[in-house]
Structure formats: structure tokens, C-alpha cells
Amino acid sequence: MVDADILTPAEISVLKALLRYGSVKQTASQTHYSITTFKKHLYSARRKLKVNTNLQAIVIACLCRLIPLQEIFPAIATAQRALTEHKPKR
């Protein structure tokens, strides 16, 4: 299991924001971080969690309760809406 203190508040913040907004570019524009700083925090979080992708980092952070469940469910609903809105027409 991952120690709750392994990630800094900034690293947790960028993972939460990425979960909420989706893309790195959109997320950085919605937060107070520059894209470069945002990517550095993401890289650091992935390295500390020993994962290769942002999605893996978010999943591990959720499983380790670094991201509270009440923040996960709105993001799932948003993702579902986005998927249904962008369904290809047959």
C-alpha cells in the first residue's frame, strides 16, 4: 500500500484536477499552474507511485484514498456524459 504522505499537496491537487477536467492542457488552464509546472507535478506523482501513466496514478491515488470518493463520482458522471455526447452516428 502507498503511504498517504508520499505525495505532496501539489501532486495530489494536479491528480484531482486531471480527474476532473480530463486533458493536461485543459486542466492546466483551469488551475493556477503553468503547463510545464503541471507536467512536472504529474511526473513526480507517477514516479513516486511507480506507475507509467497519468491514469494509473489517478487510480492508485483513488485506491489509496488520496483522492476522496466524493471527488471521484462527479468525474465519472462527467466522463459518461462526454462519452454519450461524442458517440459516432451510424
Backbone as JSON Lines, residues from 0, in Angstrom:
{"i":0,"aa":"M","n":[0.83,-1.18,0.0],"ca":[0.0,0.0,0.0],"c":[0.88,1.24,0.0]}
{"i":1,"aa":"V","n":[0.37,2.31,-0.55],"ca":[1.11,3.55,-0.66],"c":[0.91,4.38,0.6]}
{"i":2,"aa":"D","n":[2.0,4.94,1.12],"ca":[1.94,5.82,2.28],"c":[1.2,7.1,1.9]}
{"i":3,"aa":"A","n":[0.27,7.54,2.73],"ca":[-0.54,8.72,2.43],"c":[0.31,9.99,2.29]}
{"i":4,"aa":"D","n":[1.49,10.0,2.91],"ca":[2.35,11.18,2.85],"c":[3.32,11.15,1.67]}
{"i":5,"aa":"I","n":[3.2,10.16,0.81],"ca":[4.16,10.02,-0.29],"c":[4.04,11.16,-1.3]}
{"i":6,"aa":"L","n":[2.82,11.66,-1.51],"ca":[2.62,12.73,-2.48],"c":[2.47,14.07,-1.77]}
{"i":7,"aa":"T","n":[2.98,15.1,-2.42],"ca":[2.83,16.46,-1.87],"c":[1.4,16.94,-2.15]}
{"i":8,"aa":"P","n":[0.96,17.97,-1.44],"ca":[-0.36,18.53,-1.72],"c":[-0.5,18.99,-3.18]}
{"i":9,"aa":"A","n":[0.56,19.51,-3.77],"ca":[0.52,19.95,-5.17],"c":[0.33,18.76,-6.11]}
{"i":10,"aa":"E","n":[1.0,17.65,-5.83],"ca":[0.87,16.45,-6.67],"c":[-0.55,15.88,-6.58]}
{"i":11,"aa":"I","n":[-1.1,15.86,-5.38],"ca":[-2.48,15.4,-5.21],"c":[-3.43,16.35,-5.92]}
{"i":12,"aa":"S","n":[-3.16,17.63,-5.82],"ca":[-4.0,18.65,-6.46],"c":[-4.05,18.47,-7.98]}
{"i":13,"aa":"V","n":[-2.91,18.21,-8.6],"ca":[-2.92,18.05,-10.06],"c":[-3.6,16.75,-10.47]}
{"i":14,"aa":"L","n":[-3.48,15.69,-9.67],"ca":[-4.18,14.45,-9.98],"c":[-5.7,14.65,-9.87]}
{"i":15,"aa":"K","n":[-6.14,15.36,-8.82],"ca":[-7.56,15.65,-8.67],"c":[-8.06,16.49,-9.84]}
{"i":16,"aa":"A","n":[-7.29,17.49,-10.22],"ca":[-7.69,18.37,-11.32],"c":[-7.75,17.6,-12.63]}
{"i":17,"aa":"L","n":[-6.79,16.73,-12.85],"ca":[-6.77,15.92,-14.08],"c":[-7.98,14.99,-14.12]}
{"i":18,"aa":"L","n":[-8.34,14.44,-12.98],"ca":[-9.53,13.6,-12.89],"c":[-10.78,14.41,-13.24]}
{"i":19,"aa":"R","n":[-10.8,15.64,-12.8],"ca":[-11.99,16.48,-13.02],"c":[-12.09,17.0,-14.45]}
{"i":20,"aa":"Y","n":[-10.98,17.46,-15.02],"ca":[-11.04,18.14,-16.32],"c":[-10.62,17.28,-17.51]}
{"i":21,"aa":"G","n":[-9.86,16.22,-17.29],"ca":[-9.52,15.33,-18.39],"c":[-8.14,15.53,-18.97]}
{"i":22,"aa":"S","n":[-7.99,16.44,-19.91],"ca":[-6.71,16.59,-20.6],"c":[-5.74,17.48,-19.81]}
{"i":23,"aa":"V","n":[-4.46,17.25,-20.03],"ca":[-3.43,18.03,-19.33],"c":[-3.55,19.51,-19.68]}
{"i":24,"aa":"K","n":[-3.72,19.81,-20.95],"ca":[-3.78,21.2,-21.39],"c":[-4.99,21.91,-20.79]}
{"i":25,"aa":"Q","n":[-6.15,21.28,-20.84],"ca":[-7.36,21.88,-20.3],"c":[-7.25,22.02,-18.79]}
{"i":26,"aa":"T","n":[-6.7,21.01,-18.14],"ca":[-6.58,21.03,-16.68],"c":[-5.63,22.13,-16.23]}
{"i":27,"aa":"A","n":[-4.5,22.27,-16.9],"ca":[-3.54,23.32,-16.54],"c":[-4.17,24.69,-16.72]}
{"i":28,"aa":"S","n":[-4.98,24.86,-17.75],"ca":[-5.61,26.16,-17.97],"c":[-6.67,26.46,-16.92]}
{"i":29,"aa":"Q","n":[-7.25,25.43,-16.31],"ca":[-8.27,25.62,-15.28],"c":[-7.68,25.79,-13.87]}
{"i":30,"aa":"T","n":[-6.38,25.52,-13.75],"ca":[-5.72,25.64,-12.44],"c":[-4.74,26.8,-12.47]}
{"i":31,"aa":"H","n":[-4.09,27.05,-11.37],"ca":[-3.12,28.14,-11.29],"c":[-1.71,27.72,-11.71]}
{"i":32,"aa":"Y","n":[-1.57,26.53,-12.28],"ca":[-0.27,26.03,-12.71],"c":[-0.03,26.29,-14.2]}
{"i":33,"aa":"S","n":[1.22,26.56,-14.55],"ca":[1.57,26.58,-15.97],"c":[1.6,25.13,-16.46]}
{"i":34,"aa":"I","n":[1.55,24.91,-17.75],"ca":[1.58,23.55,-18.28],"c":[2.86,22.83,-17.86]}
{"i":35,"aa":"T","n":[3.98,23.54,-17.9],"ca":[5.26,22.95,-17.51],"c":[5.25,22.5,-16.05]}
{"i":36,"aa":"T","n":[4.79,23.37,-15.16],"ca":[4.73,23.03,-13.73],"c":[3.76,21.88,-13.5]}
{"i":37,"aa":"F","n":[2.62,21.94,-14.18],"ca":[1.62,20.89,-14.05],"c":[2.21,19.55,-14.45]}
{"i":38,"aa":"K","n":[2.91,19.5,-15.58],"ca":[3.53,18.26,-16.04],"c":[4.61,17.77,-15.09]}
{"i":39,"aa":"K","n":[5.35,18.7,-14.48],"ca":[6.38,18.3,-13.51],"c":[5.75,17.64,-12.29]}
{"i":40,"aa":"H","n":[4.64,18.18,-11.8],"ca":[3.94,17.58,-10.67],"c":[3.39,16.2,-11.05]}
{"i":41,"aa":"L","n":[2.85,16.07,-12.26],"ca":[2.35,14.77,-12.72],"c":[3.48,13.74,-12.79]}
{"i":42,"aa":"Y","n":[4.6,14.15,-13.38],"ca":[5.75,13.25,-13.5],"c":[6.21,12.79,-12.11]}
{"i":43,"aa":"S","n":[6.3,13.74,-11.19],"ca":[6.74,13.42,-9.84],"c":[5.77,12.45,-9.16]}
{"i":44,"aa":"A","n":[4.47,12.67,-9.32],"ca":[3.48,11.78,-8.73],"c":[3.58,10.38,-9.33]}
{"i":45,"aa":"R","n":[3.73,10.29,-10.66],"ca":[3.86,8.98,-11.31],"c":[5.11,8.25,-10.82]}
{"i":46,"aa":"R","n":[6.2,8.98,-10.7],"ca":[7.47,8.37,-10.25],"c":[7.32,7.83,-8.83]}
{"i":47,"aa":"K","n":[6.74,8.64,-7.94],"ca":[6.58,8.22,-6.55],"c":[5.62,7.03,-6.41]}
{"i":48,"aa":"L","n":[4.59,7.0,-7.26],"ca":[3.63,5.9,-7.21],"c":[4.08,4.69,-8.01]}
{"i":49,"aa":"K","n":[5.21,4.85,-8.71],"ca":[5.81,3.77,-9.51],"c":[4.86,3.27,-10.6]}
{"i":50,"aa":"V","n":[4.29,4.24,-11.34],"ca":[3.41,3.93,-12.46],"c":[3.89,4.66,-13.7]}
{"i":51,"aa":"N","n":[3.34,4.27,-14.85],"ca":[3.8,4.85,-16.12],"c":[2.86,5.88,-16.72]}
{"i":52,"aa":"T","n":[1.6,5.84,-16.34],"ca":[0.64,6.74,-16.98],"c":[-0.1,7.59,-15.94]}
{"i":53,"aa":"N","n":[-0.7,8.68,-16.43],"ca":[-1.49,9.53,-15.55],"c":[-2.71,8.78,-15.02]}
{"i":54,"aa":"L","n":[-3.32,7.97,-15.88],"ca":[-4.49,7.2,-15.46],"c":[-4.13,6.24,-14.33]}
{"i":55,"aa":"Q","n":[-2.99,5.57,-14.46],"ca":[-2.55,4.66,-13.39],"c":[-2.33,5.44,-12.09]}
{"i":56,"aa":"A","n":[-1.76,6.62,-12.18],"ca":[-1.52,7.44,-10.99],"c":[-2.84,7.84,-10.34]}
{"i":57,"aa":"I","n":[-3.83,8.2,-11.15],"ca":[-5.14,8.57,-10.6],"c":[-5.79,7.37,-9.92]}
{"i":58,"aa":"V","n":[-5.73,6.2,-10.57],"ca":[-6.34,5.0,-9.99],"c":[-5.68,4.65,-8.66]}
{"i":59,"aa":"I","n":[-4.36,4.67,-8.61],"ca":[-3.66,4.35,-7.36],"c":[-4.0,5.37,-6.28]}
{"i":60,"aa":"A","n":[-4.02,6.65,-6.65],"ca":[-4.36,7.7,-5.68],"c":[-5.78,7.51,-5.15]}
{"i":61,"aa":"C","n":[-6.7,7.08,-6.01],"ca":[-8.08,6.82,-5.57],"c":[-8.14,5.6,-4.66]}
{"i":62,"aa":"L","n":[-7.46,4.53,-5.07],"ca":[-7.47,3.31,-4.26],"c":[-6.83,3.52,-2.89]}
{"i":63,"aa":"C","n":[-5.85,4.4,-2.82],"ca":[-5.17,4.68,-1.56],"c":[-5.85,5.81,-0.79]}
{"i":64,"aa":"R","n":[-6.98,6.25,-1.32],"ca":[-7.8,7.29,-0.69],"c":[-7.08,8.62,-0.55]}
{"i":65,"aa":"L","n":[-6.14,8.87,-1.46],"ca":[-5.51,10.19,-1.52],"c":[-6.46,11.16,-2.21]}
{"i":66,"aa":"I","n":[-7.35,10.61,-3.04],"ca":[-8.42,11.38,-3.66],"c":[-9.72,10.82,-3.08]}
{"i":67,"aa":"P","n":[-10.48,11.64,-2.33],"ca":[-11.71,11.16,-1.69],"c":[-12.76,10.69,-2.69]}
{"i":68,"aa":"L","n":[-13.57,9.72,-2.29],"ca":[-14.59,9.16,-3.17],"c":[-15.56,10.2,-3.69]}
{"i":69,"aa":"Q","n":[-15.93,11.19,-2.88],"ca":[-16.89,12.2,-3.34],"c":[-16.34,13.03,-4.49]}
{"i":70,"aa":"E","n":[-15.03,13.03,-4.69],"ca":[-14.44,13.72,-5.83],"c":[-14.36,12.83,-7.07]}
{"i":71,"aa":"I","n":[-14.46,11.52,-6.87],"ca":[-14.38,10.59,-7.98],"c":[-15.7,10.51,-8.73]}
{"i":72,"aa":"F","n":[-16.8,10.41,-8.01],"ca":[-18.09,10.19,-8.64],"c":[-18.54,11.3,-9.58]}
{"i":73,"aa":"P","n":[-18.38,12.59,-9.24],"ca":[-18.72,13.62,-10.23],"c":[-17.88,13.49,-11.5]}
{"i":74,"aa":"A","n":[-16.64,13.09,-11.36],"ca":[-15.76,12.94,-12.53],"c":[-16.25,11.79,-13.41]}
{"i":75,"aa":"I","n":[-16.73,10.72,-12.8],"ca":[-17.25,9.59,-13.57],"c":[-18.49,10.02,-14.33]}
{"i":76,"aa":"A","n":[-19.38,10.77,-13.68],"ca":[-20.59,11.24,-14.35],"c":[-20.25,12.16,-15.52]}
{"i":77,"aa":"T","n":[-19.25,13.02,-15.34],"ca":[-18.83,13.92,-16.41],"c":[-18.27,13.12,-17.58]}
{"i":78,"aa":"A","n":[-17.47,12.11,-17.3],"ca":[-16.89,11.27,-18.35],"c":[-17.98,10.52,-19.11]}
{"i":79,"aa":"Q","n":[-18.97,10.03,-18.39],"ca":[-20.07,9.32,-19.05],"c":[-20.85,10.25,-19.97]}
{"i":80,"aa":"R","n":[-21.12,11.47,-19.52],"ca":[-21.82,12.45,-20.36],"c":[-21.01,12.74,-21.61]}
{"i":81,"aa":"A","n":[-19.71,12.93,-21.44],"ca":[-18.85,13.23,-22.59],"c":[-18.85,12.09,-23.59]}
{"i":82,"aa":"L","n":[-18.84,10.86,-23.11],"ca":[-18.86,9.7,-24.0],"c":[-20.17,9.6,-24.77]}
{"i":83,"aa":"T","n":[-21.27,9.85,-24.11],"ca":[-22.56,9.74,-24.81],"c":[-22.76,10.91,-25.78]}
{"i":84,"aa":"E","n":[-22.23,12.07,-25.47],"ca":[-22.34,13.21,-26.36],"c":[-21.51,13.03,-27.62]}
{"i":85,"aa":"H","n":[-20.4,12.3,-27.54],"ca":[-19.49,12.15,-28.67],"c":[-19.6,10.79,-29.35]}
{"i":86,"aa":"K","n":[-20.73,10.11,-29.17],"ca":[-20.91,8.83,-29.83],"c":[-20.99,9.03,-31.34]}
{"i":87,"aa":"P","n":[-20.26,8.25,-32.1],"ca":[-20.35,8.37,-33.57],"c":[-21.73,7.94,-34.05]}
{"i":88,"aa":"K","n":[-22.25,8.67,-35.02],"ca":[-23.55,8.33,-35.59],"c":[-23.38,7.25,-36.65]}
{"i":89,"aa":"R","n":[-24.31,6.34,-36.7],"ca":[-24.24,5.24,-37.66],"c":[-25.08,5.5,-38.85]}
